Every structure is written in C-alpha cells, then in structure tokens.
Amino acid sequence: MVRTQVYFTDEQMRDIKLRAKREEKPEAEVIRELVDLGFSVSESQNRESTGEALLRLAKLGEKLQVKAPANLSARIDDILYGEQ
C-alpha cells in the first residue's frame, strides 16, 4: 500500500467516522472501500453498451450519408470476403 494525505470536508469526515464505527472497521479501510466503490460506479457509467455503440454508429452513417447496398444483409459474406 501507498501512504497518502487527503483533505476531507467536516461532513465527509463525520460520515467516514460514523461508518467506521458502525461497521467496526478502521477509518482507512472504510475510505479504501469507498474509493473502490467510486471507481467501479464511475467505470460502469462510462461504459457504452453494444446497442448504444451501434446506434451511435448508425447516426454517424446518416450524418456522413453513407450508402450501403440494398441487399447488404443477404450478401454480407460476399461483400466482406469476396465471392467464393
């Protein structure tokens, strides 16, 4: 572990102390758990779902006026890999 110094507001420190006492844990452990929780929430909020990515891609295609063959879904293998 790395030792560091952090400044908390009076309210934050009060909440940390109360949580540590309630959970019978050291304040440092409570702070580490809260930091980990904050990172995991932040990461999950920033992740784009597959559906969201596809919608964004479709909107980009519309914006750039990309035209695809009308029979694209039926001929996808031919288009991607060439006629076999």
C-alpha positions in Angstrom: 0.0 0.0 0.0 1.0 3.6 -0.5 0.6 6.2 2.2 -1.0 9.5 1.1 -2.7 12.5 2.6 -6.2 13.6 1.7 -8.3 16.5 2.8 -12.0 15.8 3.6 -14.7 18.2 4.5 -16.0 18.1 8.0 -19.2 16.4 6.8 -17.2 13.8 4.8 -15.0 13.0 7.8 -18.0 12.8 10.1 -19.7 10.3 7.7 -16.4 8.2 7.5 -16.1 8.1 11.3 -19.7 7.1 11.7 -19.5 4.4 9.1 -16.2 3.0 10.5 -17.7 2.9 14.0 -20.9 1.3 12.7 -19.0 -1.4 10.7 -16.3 -1.8 13.3 -13.6 -1.1 10.8 -10.6 1.3 10.7 -11.3 4.6 9.0 -8.6 3.9 6.4 -10.4 0.7 5.4 -13.7 2.5 5.0 -12.0 5.1 2.9 -10.4 2.5 0.6 -13.7 0.7 0.2 -15.5 4.0 -0.7 -12.7 4.8 -3.2 -13.1 1.3 -4.8 -16.8 1.7 -4.9 -16.5 5.1 -6.6 -14.2 3.7 -9.2 -16.5 0.8 -10.0 -19.5 3.1 -10.3 -17.6 5.5 -12.5 -16.4 2.8 -14.8 -19.8 1.3 -15.2 -21.4 4.7 -16.0 -18.8 5.4 -18.7 -19.2 2.1 -20.5 -21.2 2.2 -23.6 -23.4 -0.8 -24.2 -23.3 -2.6 -27.6 -26.7 -1.2 -28.5 -25.6 2.3 -27.7 -22.4 1.9 -29.8 -24.4 0.5 -32.8 -26.9 3.4 -32.5 -24.0 5.9 -32.4 -22.5 4.2 -35.5 -25.8 4.3 -37.4 -26.2 8.0 -36.6 -22.7 8.7 -37.8 -23.5 6.8 -41.0 -26.6 9.0 -41.5 -24.6 12.2 -40.8 -21.9 11.2 -43.3 -24.6 10.0 -45.8 -23.0 6.5 -46.1 -24.9 4.4 -48.6 -24.9 0.6 -48.3 -26.1 -1.9 -50.9 -29.8 -2.6 -50.6 -29.1 -6.4 -50.3 -26.3 -6.0 -47.7 -27.7 -8.4 -45.1 -28.2 -11.1 -47.7 -24.8 -10.7 -49.3 -22.7 -9.8 -46.2 -20.2 -12.7 -46.7 -19.7 -11.9 -50.3 -19.2 -8.2 -49.6 -16.8 -8.9 -46.7 -14.8 -11.8 -48.0 -15.4 -11.7 -51.8 -17.5 -14.1 -53.8 -16.5 -17.7 -53.1 
